[in-house]
Amino acid sequence: MHDANPMPQRKIDFRFILICTLISFSYAFLMDYAFSFLQQDIGGFKPKSVAEAIFMAVILAPPIETFICQALPYAIIGIFRERLQHWFKHTYIILSALFFAFGHTYSNGYVLTMYVPGIVLAYSYVHSKEQYRPAFTTTMLIHLLYNGLALLWNYCIAGAY
């Protein structure tokens, strides 16, 4: 019996997930600090309770947004892979990051803040695909950890809610 995928599926790279999460969170933290310095509130998701925040940001959003902002664009842009040739990866990352950023339209500052994490998530998806690793799970875990860190920061450290 011939296997359609000649490369075996490799395991999840937790070090890669941690690095991507820290890059995204560090950038968003610096952007938040910059906007605070400029006395600009970029807004964001305002849950009614901690339970709602955990459910929406950590449980619900990562798989849904990974599908909409990373998996779906990868499949659609993949149709044009031959035409795009070596520009496929760049095109995918830029468009996926735009989908992700504009999916967070709490304010213009928030969209700008979410663009780089969108790049990181798109890169993680395409990199995982190239490495024959579970791209959806890897990207979703980065998103989940990022949102979890943001909630931890907002609730426990910054006291924002």
MOHU-V377222 format. One record per pair of residues at least 6 apart in sequence whose C-alpha atoms are under 7 Angstrom apart, sorted by the first residue. I is the first residue (numbers start at 0). J is the second residue. Records with the same first field share a line. If there is no record, write none. Layout:
I->J / J
//
This chain:
8->131 / 132
9->131 / 132
10->132
11->132 / 133 / 137
16->137 / 141
19->119 / 141
20->141 / 144 / 145
23->115 / 116 / 119
24->145
27->112
30->112
34->40
41->106 / 108 / 109
42->105 / 106 / 109
43->105 / 109
46->52
56->146
57->143 / 146 / 147
61->139 / 142 / 143
62->139
65->135 / 138 / 139
68->95 / 98 / 99
69->95 / 121 / 124
70->135
72->91 / 95
73->91
76->91
80->87
92->118 / 121 / 122
93->118
95->117 / 121
96->114 / 117 / 118 / 121
97->114
99->117
100->110 / 111 / 113 / 114 / 117
101->110
103->109 / 110
104->110
120->138
123->138
124->134 / 135 / 138
127->133 / 134
128->134
153->159 / 160
154->160
//
